[in-house]
Amino acid sequence: MTTITPSAQSFDKNKAEVFAEQLLGMLNGGAISLMTSIGHRTGLFDTLANLPPSTSQEIADVAGLQERYVREWLNTMVMGRVIDYEPADQTYHLPPEHAAFLTRAASPNNIAAFSQYMALLGNVEDQVIHCFYNGGGVPYSEYNRFHQVMAEDSGQTVVAALTDHILPLVPGLLDELEQGIEVMDVGCGAGRALNRMAQLFPDSQFVGVDLSEDAIATAQTEAQKLSNLQFHVQDAATLTTVDRYDLITTFDAIHDQAHPDIVLKNIHRALRLEGTYLMQDIRASSNVSQNLEHPVGPLLYTISCMHCMTVSLAAGGMGLGAMWGEEKALEMLEAAGFKRVDIKQLDHDFQNNFYIVKNQ
């Protein structure tokens, strides 16, 4: 076996030092990201946004939390230049320019909500490493709070933009929904998007399907007062409906399916000839070299490896992953039988593509 060591002549000391600083930045960023999740979940950012410069005890009292923990969290945020600190009177303050990206009131710009994925994925690190050595995947059941976090994510991105931005991407769709059509959402999760549409368009009929019993239970609870909305636990790969729906939607749901090719064929079959399939999925290329400038590329590949890809593989699936990309998406839509695909994007959303897909 040959041991490869760096050549003294080719070793660039300045490059090494820059990389070492980069690694330290990554460590600090990871730590701050974890504490940002805690700040979101405990409501500390929301509390700070409504307070003048305050001591750790004053902040803890308003938030209903233990001062010692709050103080250590505050100091982490000070180190990360997230929160300002005044040594003279030992007060902390969240600048309004930072609150604009860290509080629930800032939705859909609340980046703190997305920091929850770090702790969520860290919980399955051992299982994922096992898969590196032995293959297979990590099933949905191993992800604590996953559907809760995804529902919050969906609330910020999909639901918040649904009527003003997403649905208008399809010409005439809002009018059709008001007049009354049949709609199915595949991989609906906790059903926030469908709940919103069912409330807005009482003359249309809505059906949501998802593999997760927990997610569907949450969706059904929230939809109890809506007579035009139903939810069912079902694997999308087993759908047998033919020529029924005027609109079928998937919001960030295809790439982590075990058998996305079969799901897309089932959607094609269930859609009426003149119907529309609206697929929202990650905006990226199938080629990593073309994703180098993606603003959240590292995050998306990480989520892909530690969730999207591995849950698919756990079910014996294709393991497409979140970064399957436009090229692969177009290839699979064509293979499923769809005749026309238009890709739309929203100015405020750098993360998603919206595929307007037709049978004719």
PyMOL commands that set and color helices and strands:
alter all, ss='L'
color gray80, all
select helices_A, chain A and resi 13-41+44-49+56-63+67-79+96-99+104-106+111-122+125-134+140-142+146-169+173-179+192-200+213-222+236-238+260-270+288-291+297-314+325-336
alter helices_A, ss='H'
color red, helices_A
select strands_A, chain A and resi 84-86+91-93+182-186+205-210+229-233+245-251+271-282+340-344+352-358
alter strands_A, ss='S'
color yellow, strands_A
deselect
rebuild
show_as cartoon
